[in-house]
Amino acid sequence: MDTLKPALKEAPPKIGCDQCDGYGNILSAQGVQDCQCKIRALQYYRLKDARIPPMYIKKTLDSFQAKTPDQKKVVQLAKEFLEVYSVDSRGLIFMGGCGTGKTHLAVALLRDLIAKGHSGLFYNVITLLDELRSTFDEGSSLSQWPILEKIQDTDILVLDDLGAEKTSGWVNDRLYAIINHRYENKKPIIVTTNREITELRDQVGNRIYSRLMEMCRTVIFAGKDYRIQMMQGKF
């Protein structure tokens, strides 16, 4: 079931309907509750603000094609993660080759958590670093701090393709600032990476690696690149 279908309509849902007071509130003897029109509108704007790329915006757990026993186990683990999730839960590291569905599942979890009322952000690591770097350009009026603050404080953060970035002292300092802040404040993170465990440690360094290992459960994605498989036999 796609819990965020209302949030994917072209027109933003309006707050106010014939079931509420016109402002999204339902008044009763038990107090004030949010009307469904208000809930749908909040879902819409949280999803819009999550920065999920158009390629992935409709990815769900139900649309993930789990064909092998290993893939089915990964989907079941993702469902269990959603069932027990809290704001101080351990996160996940999805580790595997290109095109094995890591980003699909990461986005699916992010969407479902947004549907449950949490804030969330999706960032490809290289895109994130480029945005932070641009704030240092000559003549730029932007600051890196609003970007970092939003990333550090959102309920759930997806960092996609960690390990694809070119390593430098500045890069690792920025990644450490983000990951360490979430580590110290018990804020979960979902990471996808094409790197193997030892490669990831060498890429990001021991400080970042050790925090990620403590913060997250590592999930290995096996299988071939589904993008290549989909292209076979097509012109």
C-alpha positions as CSV (number, residue, x, y, z in Angstrom):
1,M,0.0,0.0,0.0
2,D,1.3,3.4,-1.0
3,T,0.8,5.5,2.2
4,L,1.9,8.7,0.5
5,K,-0.4,8.7,-2.6
6,P,-2.1,11.9,-1.5
7,A,1.2,13.6,-1.1
8,L,2.2,12.8,-4.7
9,K,-0.7,14.8,-6.4
10,E,0.4,17.7,-8.6
11,A,-1.8,20.2,-6.6
12,P,-0.9,20.5,-2.9
13,P,-3.7,19.2,-0.6
14,K,-5.7,22.0,1.0
15,I,-6.2,22.2,4.8
16,G,-9.9,22.6,5.6
17,C,-12.8,20.4,4.7
18,D,-16.3,19.6,5.8
19,Q,-15.0,17.2,8.5
20,C,-13.1,19.8,10.5
21,D,-13.2,23.5,11.6
22,G,-11.8,24.7,8.3
23,Y,-8.3,24.8,9.7
24,G,-7.6,21.1,9.9
25,N,-8.7,20.6,13.5
26,I,-11.4,18.2,14.8
27,L,-12.8,19.3,18.1
28,S,-14.3,16.7,20.5
29,A,-14.8,16.0,24.1
30,Q,-11.4,14.3,24.1
31,G,-9.7,17.5,22.8
32,V,-8.3,18.6,19.5
33,Q,-7.1,16.2,16.8
34,D,-5.6,16.7,13.4
35,C,-8.1,16.2,10.5
36,Q,-7.1,13.9,7.6
37,C,-7.0,16.9,5.3
38,K,-4.3,18.5,7.6
39,I,-2.4,15.2,7.8
40,R,-2.3,14.8,4.0
41,A,-1.1,18.4,3.6
42,L,1.7,18.0,6.1
43,Q,2.7,14.7,4.4
44,Y,2.8,16.5,1.1
45,Y,5.1,19.3,2.3
46,R,7.4,17.0,4.3
47,L,7.8,14.8,1.2
48,K,8.4,17.9,-1.0
49,D,11.1,19.2,1.4
50,A,12.8,15.8,1.6
51,R,14.8,16.4,-1.6
52,I,14.0,12.9,-3.0
53,P,15.0,12.9,-6.7
54,P,12.2,12.4,-9.3
55,M,13.7,9.1,-10.3
56,Y,13.0,7.7,-6.8
57,I,10.0,9.7,-5.6
58,K,7.5,6.8,-6.1
59,K,9.7,4.0,-4.8
60,T,8.0,1.9,-2.2
61,L,8.5,-1.3,-0.3
62,D,5.7,-2.9,-2.3
63,S,7.3,-1.9,-5.7
64,F,10.6,-3.5,-4.8
65,Q,10.9,-6.7,-6.8
66,A,12.3,-9.2,-4.4
67,K,13.0,-12.4,-6.4
68,T,15.7,-14.2,-4.5
69,P,15.7,-15.4,-0.8
70,D,18.3,-12.8,0.0
71,Q,16.3,-10.0,-1.5
72,K,13.2,-11.1,0.4
73,K,15.1,-11.1,3.7
74,V,16.3,-7.5,3.0
75,V,12.7,-6.4,2.4
76,Q,11.5,-8.2,5.6
77,L,14.3,-6.5,7.6
78,A,13.2,-3.1,6.1
79,K,9.6,-3.8,7.3
80,E,10.8,-4.7,10.7
81,F,12.9,-1.5,10.9
82,L,9.7,0.5,10.2
83,E,7.7,-1.4,12.9
84,V,10.2,-0.7,15.7
85,Y,11.5,2.7,14.5
86,S,11.8,5.5,17.0
87,V,13.7,8.8,16.9
88,D,16.7,7.2,18.7
89,S,16.7,3.9,16.7
90,R,19.8,2.4,15.1
91,G,20.0,3.2,11.5
92,L,21.0,1.1,8.5
93,I,23.9,0.8,6.1
94,F,22.8,-0.7,2.8
95,M,26.0,-2.2,1.3
96,G,26.3,-3.8,-2.2
97,G,27.0,-3.4,-5.9
98,C,25.5,-0.9,-8.3
99,G,21.9,-1.4,-9.2
100,T,21.0,-3.9,-6.5
101,G,18.1,-1.7,-5.1
102,K,19.8,0.0,-2.2
103,T,18.6,3.5,-3.0
104,H,15.1,2.2,-3.8
105,L,14.7,0.7,-0.3
106,A,16.3,3.7,1.4
107,V,13.8,6.0,-0.2
108,A,10.9,3.6,0.5
109,L,11.8,3.7,4.2
110,L,12.2,7.5,4.2
111,R,8.8,7.9,2.5
112,D,7.1,5.6,5.0
113,L,8.7,7.5,8.0
114,I,7.5,10.8,6.5
115,A,4.0,9.3,6.3
116,K,4.2,8.5,10.0
117,G,4.9,12.2,10.8
118,H,8.7,12.3,10.9
119,S,10.8,14.9,9.1
120,G,13.4,13.5,6.6
121,L,16.0,14.4,4.1
122,F,17.6,12.6,1.1
123,Y,21.1,13.6,0.0
124,N,23.4,12.1,-2.5
125,V,26.8,12.5,-0.8
126,I,28.5,14.1,-3.8
127,T,25.6,16.6,-4.3
128,L,25.8,17.5,-0.6
129,L,29.5,18.2,-0.8
130,D,29.0,20.2,-3.9
131,E,26.4,22.4,-2.2
132,L,28.6,22.9,0.9
133,R,31.6,23.7,-1.4
134,S,29.6,26.3,-3.3
135,T,29.1,28.4,-0.1
136,F,32.9,29.1,-0.2
137,D,32.8,30.4,-3.8
138,E,34.0,34.0,-4.1
139,G,31.0,36.4,-4.0
140,S,28.6,33.7,-2.6
141,S,26.1,35.1,-0.2
142,L,25.3,31.5,1.1
143,S,26.5,29.9,4.3
144,Q,27.2,26.2,4.9
145,W,25.6,26.4,8.4
146,P,21.9,26.4,7.4
147,I,22.6,23.3,5.2
148,L,24.5,21.5,7.9
149,E,21.9,22.4,10.6
150,K,19.0,21.0,8.5
151,I,20.9,17.8,7.8
152,Q,22.0,17.3,11.3
153,D,18.6,17.9,12.9
154,T,16.2,16.2,10.6
155,D,14.6,13.1,12.2
156,I,15.9,10.7,9.5
157,L,18.7,11.3,7.1
158,V,19.5,9.2,4.0
159,L,23.1,9.6,2.7
160,D,23.2,8.0,-0.7
161,D,26.3,6.6,-2.3
162,L,28.8,7.2,0.5
163,G,32.2,6.3,-0.7
164,A,31.7,7.7,-4.2
165,E,33.2,11.1,-3.2
166,K,36.9,12.0,-3.7
167,T,38.6,11.9,-0.4
168,S,40.2,15.0,1.1
169,G,40.7,16.5,4.6
170,W,37.9,19.0,3.9
171,V,35.5,16.2,2.7
172,N,36.1,14.0,5.7
173,D,35.7,17.0,8.1
174,R,32.3,17.8,6.7
175,L,31.1,14.2,6.7
176,Y,32.4,13.8,10.3
177,A,30.6,17.0,11.4
178,I,27.3,15.6,10.1
179,I,27.7,12.0,11.2
180,N,29.2,12.8,14.6
181,H,26.4,15.3,15.4
182,R,23.7,12.7,14.6
183,Y,25.7,10.1,16.6
184,E,25.9,12.3,19.7
185,N,22.2,13.2,19.5
186,K,21.0,9.7,18.7
187,K,19.5,10.6,15.4
188,P,19.2,7.7,13.0
189,I,20.8,7.6,9.5
190,I,20.4,5.4,6.5
191,V,23.5,5.0,4.3
192,T,23.9,3.4,0.9
193,T,27.3,2.5,-0.4
194,N,28.9,0.5,-3.2
195,R,32.0,0.0,-1.0
196,E,32.8,-3.2,0.9
197,I,33.4,-2.9,4.6
198,T,37.2,-2.5,4.5
199,E,36.9,-0.2,1.5
200,L,34.4,2.0,3.3
201,R,36.7,2.2,6.4
202,D,39.7,3.2,4.2
203,Q,37.6,5.8,2.3
204,V,36.0,7.7,5.2
205,G,38.6,7.0,8.0
206,N,38.3,5.3,11.3
207,R,36.5,8.2,13.2
208,I,33.5,8.2,10.8
209,Y,33.6,4.4,10.2
210,S,33.5,3.5,13.9
211,R,30.5,5.8,14.5
212,L,28.6,4.4,11.5
213,M,29.2,0.8,12.7
214,E,27.8,1.7,16.2
215,M,24.9,3.8,14.8
216,C,23.8,1.4,12.1
217,R,23.0,-2.2,11.3
218,T,24.8,-3.3,8.1
219,V,22.7,-5.0,5.4
220,I,24.5,-6.7,2.5
221,F,22.7,-6.5,-0.9
222,A,23.6,-9.4,-3.2
223,G,22.8,-9.8,-6.8
224,K,23.5,-8.4,-10.2
225,D,22.9,-4.8,-11.5
226,Y,19.2,-4.7,-12.2
227,R,19.7,-1.7,-14.5
228,I,21.9,-3.8,-16.8
229,Q,19.4,-6.7,-16.6
230,M,16.6,-4.4,-17.6
231,M,18.5,-3.3,-20.7
232,Q,19.3,-6.7,-22.0
233,G,17.4,-7.5,-25.2
234,K,16.3,-3.9,-25.6
235,F,17.4,-1.3,-28.3
